Every structure is written in structure tokens, then in C-alpha cells.
């Protein structure tokens, strides 16, 4: 595991929100993707997500872009200590507090997350928009909780700095919407390596394949557990399968696209297909 990766995916751990849920493994899975998610649930956790504050979730996800939990979590904690409840810059609403923040001070506060100048500008712009259009964090939370998911996703994607993964994380962790399977770098790599999505699929292609093949209630824990699996077993360059079939608990469920076990090498699945 890279030194930049924390040992546990915070979204799946005790501090990650959600609650344990008894999603039973299917006796006859409707797809290979469902069978893999069931196996991941046996290996890690089965949780139902939702209930996080939508604006804070949006900010947290912005902080996590192009960095790890190891770096983004302290930045989030520092931001909340300064601009959240009880903090010196708190004025009763997180969006309003951040909308009033000085950009250089916010950038310094979140500097541990990397790309802090860009992220501070994005957070300020998002805070200003949320205050202007929804009256603050509570109004935005109600929008994410109650509005049609398609409209929420379209609205989020119109916001500067919000891509598909960020939008889907807000829908999952704040809105508690079933059938949402956010695709990060781990999910993108593993799904194509295992053959759950086409080897050349982009993030949206992987999302569509997973949301088609995995029952709605299982998408949330499928996302968080697959990230954990990517950290522990299915890493980019040194996946466990290179050590032998017994080293990976999902070996028999995987197509190992891009894996050369004899040479002990792993490449991106899209590269493997391009070389054929």
C-alpha cells in the first residue's frame, strides 16, 4: 500500500457515516457485478448511506479531489474547526461562513489537501452560490434530500469544480440515494480489470455498467468496499494476484485484464486491449 493511502477508507469505517444494513447476498446474482459486490460485502461491510450535511459533504469531496483521505481529512477538520460550529469564523451557517471567508486564509487552512489555491476558490464560489440560491447550507441540504436525483445531479454538474464523482458522492452520502455508484480511481481500475465494465470505458462508462448490474441498495457499500479492496489487494501496479491465486480473495471472480502473472506485471486495462 502506498504511503499516501490511509489504511482504511473513512467512508466505510466507523467515522464514515451511514449505518450497518443487512443486504443479503443473492442466491442467484443477476450479474457478475452483483456477485462481486456481494463478495465485497462479506469481506468488508454492508452499510446504508445518507444523512450527511449536503454542503459539508460537497466541501469534503472537493477537498478530496486529487489527493488521499490521509491528506484531505485533516484539511476538512481544520476547515470545520475554523468555519464550522464553534469556530472563530462561524456565523450560524457553514455556507455563509465560507462565503464570507478571505480566500488566502481559507487556502492556508486547507493547505494540507494540496491544490489549496484552486480548491479554496472553488469552495468560496460554491458557498456563495449556495447562499444565493438556497439561502444557506440548510436549504441546499433540503434540495439534495428532497429533489429528483436527476435534477440534483444536473445542478451539481453545472457547478464549477464539481465532476461526476463529486456529484454522485453528494447524492449517496448526503441524499442517501440508492442506485448511485460513484467512480473514483480505484473503482475505475478494478471494474475494468475484473471485466465488470469494458476495458476502455471512461468513468461514466464504468458508472453506467455498475449501476446497471448492481441492485440499487447495494451500490453504496459496493463503492466504499471496492475502494478498500483497491487499497488492500487490487492496487494499480502490484495487485495481490501477482503473488498467486491464493493471495487475492476475489481471484476466481476476476478476468485480470491487463495482468501478466507470468511476467509479474500489471498495466491499465485499456493499455492491454490496445496492445492486442
ZIUR-V733638 format. One record per backbone hydrogen bond with DSSP energy under -1.0 kcal/mol. CO is the residue of the C=O (numbers start at 0). NH is the residue of the N-H. Records with the same first field share a line. If there is no record, write none. Layout:
# ZIUR-V733638
CO=NH + NH
This chain:
# ZIUR-V733638
1=4
8=11 + 12
12=15
18=47
20=22
30=34
31=35
32=36
33=37
34=38
35=39
36=40
37=41
38=42
39=43
45=20
47=18
52=56
53=57
54=58
55=59
56=60
57=61
58=62
59=63
61=64
63=66
67=71
68=72
70=74
71=75
72=76
73=77
74=78
75=79
76=80
77=81
78=82
79=83
81=88
83=86
86=89
92=96
93=97
94=98
95=99
97=100
101=105
102=106
103=107
104=108
105=109
109=112
110=113
114=118
115=119
116=120
117=121
118=122
119=123
120=124
121=125
122=126
123=127
124=128
125=129
126=130
127=131
128=132
129=133 + 135
130=134
135=139
136=140
137=141
138=142
139=143
140=144
141=145
142=146
147=151
148=152
149=153
150=154
151=155
152=156
155=158
158=161
162=166
163=167
164=168
165=169
166=170
167=171
168=172
169=173 + 174
170=176
172=51
173=50
183=187
184=188
185=189
186=190
187=191
188=192
189=193
190=195 + 196
192=256
197=200
201=205
202=206
203=207
204=208
205=209
206=210
207=211
208=212
209=213
214=217
215=178 + 218
217=221
218=222
219=223
220=224
221=225
222=226
223=227
224=228
225=229
226=230
227=231
228=232 + 233
232=234 + 239
238=241
239=242
240=243
243=246
244=247
247=250
249=252
250=253
255=258
257=266
259=263 + 264
264=259
267=270 + 271
268=272
269=273
270=274
272=275
